[in-house]
Amino acid sequence: MDDLEFLDVPLVDMADTWQLLLRFAFNTLVMWCIIHFLYYPKSRRRDYYFTFTLISASVFFLIFLLGGVKLKIGFALGLFAIFGIIRYRTESMPVREMTYLFVLIALSVINALAVTLSYAELLVTNMVFFVLIHVCENNRRLSHVSCKLVLYDRVDLVLPERRAELVQDLQRRTGLTVVRIEVGAMDFLHDTAMLKVYYDAGGGEANTVDQLMRLPKTTEQ
């Protein structure tokens, strides 16, 4: 049955088919563990869960099935350049999500192109990524300080000698435990100043909208 051809293309190539299925199952298992057990418990973002899963599968098949067209590493690096400039229509992808996307693309490329490596080497490589992400996500010894951009309406309090009053006012009005404040642009005409407020996040969870100054525009099709 392996010898049957149609227009000089084999109808069935069991060896290549099984290799494709085995590598895809392995890649999917690793990707799912990273997304489901490391990323999703903290973010609870179903949209990125969907995005990461499908991008991982798409990159794997794209690289694996086109690997014999002599594109290889150059084509893989081109994917990094493409995804490195991704901007969604509603909002820019946060740094943490972009990092996960980069790792998932990297692993998908490795799993698709590393046909000369043993499965043991491939397993070790994937496990190293998994362990590193797990350690970084769950290192409780690292204190987490979040920052928020605030358009402040009392320019008189941004003076260095009134910093204590500024901190007290911000804590009262925002309910945040302010750690440090950086003063940016000041508009004396409208009596406003741009502040970057560093605060104790408490539970240590990342806030993906900290740096937003206005609601993102949404476009309905």
Order of alpha helices (4+ residues) and beta strands (2+ residues): beta-beta-alpha-alpha-alpha-alpha-alpha-alpha-beta-alpha-beta-beta
